[in-house]
Amino acid sequence: MTNPFQAIQALSNPQQFLTQQLQGRMNQMARQNPQAFQKMQEMTSGKSEGDMKQTCLNLARERGIDINQFASQFGIKL
């Protein structure tokens, strides 16, 4: 985050800032790989937060990724 305005915005309203960042990344993904974006939408449509977490864990496991270890590198406990 190199823009000072973004830093101020993130501190003043972190939820809105994160939502905007996520939306921007999703739009970028949709432009770069529409098929993957459509697949992601199909996999998450109508699912609860718990269902989406389980889907994420399953996809990571299928690809040999320990998502808990990955998250812990960033100080995140799942």
C-alpha positions in Angstrom: 0.0 0.0 0.0 2.0 2.9 -1.3 -0.7 5.5 -1.4 -1.0 7.5 1.9 -4.7 8.1 1.2 -5.3 4.3 1.1 -3.5 4.0 4.4 -5.7 6.6 6.0 -8.8 5.0 4.5 -7.8 1.5 5.8 -7.3 2.9 9.3 -10.5 4.9 9.4 -12.8 2.1 8.0 -10.9 -1.2 7.7 -14.0 -3.3 6.8 -14.9 -1.1 3.8 -11.3 -0.9 2.7 -10.9 -4.7 2.8 -14.2 -5.1 0.9 -13.1 -2.7 -1.8 -9.7 -4.5 -2.1 -11.4 -7.9 -2.4 -13.8 -6.6 -5.0 -10.9 -5.2 -7.0 -9.1 -8.5 -6.9 -12.2 -10.4 -7.9 -12.8 -8.1 -10.8 -9.1 -8.6 -11.9 -9.6 -12.3 -11.7 -12.7 -12.2 -13.8 -10.9 -10.2 -16.5 -7.8 -12.4 -16.5 -9.5 -15.8 -16.3 -13.2 -15.8 -16.8 -13.5 -19.6 -16.7 -11.8 -19.8 -13.3 -13.9 -16.9 -12.0 -17.1 -18.6 -13.1 -16.0 -21.9 -11.5 -15.3 -20.1 -8.3 -18.8 -18.5 -8.3 -20.4 -21.8 -8.9 -18.5 -23.4 -6.0 -19.4 -20.7 -3.6 -22.9 -19.7 -4.6 -25.5 -20.3 -1.9 -22.9 -21.7 0.6 -22.6 -20.6 4.2 -19.3 -19.3 5.6 -18.6 -22.7 7.1 -19.3 -24.5 3.8 -16.9 -22.1 2.0 -14.2 -22.7 4.6 -14.6 -26.4 4.2 -14.4 -26.1 0.4 -11.3 -24.1 0.7 -9.7 -26.6 3.1 -10.6 -29.5 0.7 -9.2 -27.7 -2.4 -6.0 -26.9 -0.6 -5.6 -30.5 0.7 -6.2 -31.9 -2.8 -3.3 -29.8 -4.0 -1.0 -30.8 -1.1 -1.3 -27.4 0.6 -1.5 -27.2 4.4 -3.6 -24.1 4.6 -3.2 -23.8 8.4 0.6 -23.8 8.0 0.3 -21.2 5.1 -2.0 -18.9 7.2 0.3 -19.2 10.3 3.1 -17.6 8.2 1.0 -14.5 8.3 0.1 -14.8 11.9 -3.4 -16.1 11.1 -4.9 -18.9 13.1 -7.8 -20.7 11.3 
